[in-house]
Amino acid sequence: MILADGRNILMELREVVEEWVRRFNRCDAVAVAELYREDALHLPARQHCVEGRSAIQKMFERDFAAAGMTCVPAVIYEIGASVVLEWRDPSGRRGCGAFAVRDSRIAFAYWDETCILSDTKSST
């Protein structure tokens, strides 16, 4: 991971995801995308897979412009070379993200918030 001051550091798997959450909560698409490998894949639930860091950045730019969300980690599980993040936001949305991390960068991410639908239906 290259820091803004040019230093190169390696982050542990969990640290990468914790940093992803911080950058995501700032709605900083450029900073979030910097955490991904050039050849990364990001798969949002019910959408097409997004391939490559620049396409992932554009996806986050669109998403941040369309809707605000705060990712509040409920639990972070580290499993081998992967990290699973259970999250919620203050509006009641919940979900889970799975991240495969290699060399302090995200190689693959899956983001699911499908439980929103069941939560909405059950509250009406």
GICORNOR-V272991 format. One record per backbone hydrogen bond with DSSP energy under -0.5 kcal/mol. CO is the residue of the C=O (numbers start at 0). NH is the residue of the N-H. E is the energy in kcal/mol with one decimal. If there is no record, write none. Layout:
# GICORNOR-V272991
co,nh,e
CO,NH,E
CO,NH,E
This chain:
# GICORNOR-V272991
co,nh,e
0,2,-0.6
0,8,-3.1
2,5,-2.3
6,2,-3.3
6,8,-0.6
11,15,-2.0
12,16,-1.6
13,17,-2.6
14,18,-2.5
15,19,-2.3
16,20,-2.3
17,21,-1.9
18,22,-2.5
19,23,-2.8
20,24,-2.6
21,25,-0.9
22,27,-1.8
23,26,-1.7
26,28,-0.9
27,31,-2.6
28,32,-2.5
29,33,-1.6
30,34,-0.5
31,34,-1.7
32,35,-1.9
34,105,-3.1
36,39,-1.7
37,52,-1.5
39,51,-3.3
40,108,-2.0
41,43,-0.7
41,49,-3.1
42,110,-2.0
43,46,-1.6
48,50,-0.5
49,41,-2.6
51,55,-2.3
52,56,-2.4
53,57,-2.1
54,58,-2.2
55,59,-2.3
56,60,-2.5
57,61,-2.3
58,62,-2.8
59,63,-3.2
60,64,-1.8
61,65,-1.9
62,66,-2.3
68,70,-0.5
69,71,-0.8
70,72,-0.7
71,87,-1.5
74,85,-3.0
76,78,-0.6
76,83,-2.9
78,81,-2.1
80,100,-2.3
81,78,-3.0
82,98,-3.0
83,76,-3.1
83,85,-0.6
84,86,-0.5
84,96,-2.5
85,73,-3.5
85,74,-1.4
86,94,-2.1
87,71,-3.2
88,91,-2.4
92,88,-1.9
94,86,-2.2
95,111,-3.0
96,84,-3.4
97,109,-2.6
98,82,-2.5
98,100,-0.6
99,106,-3.3
99,107,-1.4
101,104,-1.4
104,101,-2.9
104,106,-0.5
105,36,-2.7
106,40,-1.9
107,99,-3.0
108,42,-3.6
109,97,-2.6
110,44,-3.1
111,95,-2.5
112,115,-1.7
113,116,-1.2
113,117,-0.9
114,118,-2.6
115,119,-2.7
116,120,-2.3
117,121,-2.3
118,122,-1.2
120,123,-1.0
